[in-house]
Amino acid sequence: MALPEVPMTIGMTSSLQGMQRAETQINQVAQYIAQGPSSTSAGPEGDIVDLSAQAVALIEAKNSFEANTSALKVSDQMTQTLLKTIR
């Protein structure tokens, strides 16, 4: 007897979307650091990248990615437990 397909849970979907948002944020910060600020945003010291703000953004994105990864793992464990129970 084949088991019915188990649809992706809302928790898994939310976790995956959160991971995608974190990845997008990481890519945006990396691109900003690599390109540097535009000449219109230069301060009195000239063209500078606020590395402390970018570091904070990277840490926030990393923490978000890790939290969503943990939630996805828990959701997967719950699904596996459910499947074992059905069998």
VENWO-V588115 format. One record per residue. N is the residue number from 1. D_LAST is the distance of its C-alpha to the last C-alpha in Angstrom with 2 decimals. Layout:
n:N d_last:D_LAST
n:N d_last:D_LAST
This chain:
n:1 d_last:9.70
n:2 d_last:9.90
n:3 d_last:8.10
n:4 d_last:10.96
n:5 d_last:13.16
n:6 d_last:13.12
n:7 d_last:16.85
n:8 d_last:18.74
n:9 d_last:19.29
n:10 d_last:22.85
n:11 d_last:22.84
n:12 d_last:22.06
n:13 d_last:24.73
n:14 d_last:27.22
n:15 d_last:26.74
n:16 d_last:27.32
n:17 d_last:30.35
n:18 d_last:31.68
n:19 d_last:31.44
n:20 d_last:33.31
n:21 d_last:35.97
n:22 d_last:36.46
n:23 d_last:36.83
n:24 d_last:39.38
n:25 d_last:41.27
n:26 d_last:41.42
n:27 d_last:42.74
n:28 d_last:45.32
n:29 d_last:46.60
n:30 d_last:46.84
n:31 d_last:48.75
n:32 d_last:51.05
n:33 d_last:51.85
n:34 d_last:52.50
n:35 d_last:54.74
n:36 d_last:56.45
n:37 d_last:57.73
n:38 d_last:59.94
n:39 d_last:63.66
n:40 d_last:63.79
n:41 d_last:61.61
n:42 d_last:63.71
n:43 d_last:65.29
n:44 d_last:68.66
n:45 d_last:67.39
n:46 d_last:66.45
n:47 d_last:63.06
n:48 d_last:60.52
n:49 d_last:56.77
n:50 d_last:55.67
n:51 d_last:53.43
n:52 d_last:52.58
n:53 d_last:51.18
n:54 d_last:49.29
n:55 d_last:47.91
n:56 d_last:46.69
n:57 d_last:45.03
n:58 d_last:43.30
n:59 d_last:42.09
n:60 d_last:40.79
n:61 d_last:38.92
n:62 d_last:37.50
n:63 d_last:36.36
n:64 d_last:34.79
n:65 d_last:32.95
n:66 d_last:31.70
n:67 d_last:30.60
n:68 d_last:28.67
n:69 d_last:27.09
n:70 d_last:25.98
n:71 d_last:24.58
n:72 d_last:22.68
n:73 d_last:21.21
n:74 d_last:20.13
n:75 d_last:18.60
n:76 d_last:16.67
n:77 d_last:15.50
n:78 d_last:14.45
n:79 d_last:12.50
n:80 d_last:10.75
n:81 d_last:10.07
n:82 d_last:8.79
n:83 d_last:6.37
n:84 d_last:5.27
n:85 d_last:5.50
n:86 d_last:3.79
n:87 d_last:0.00
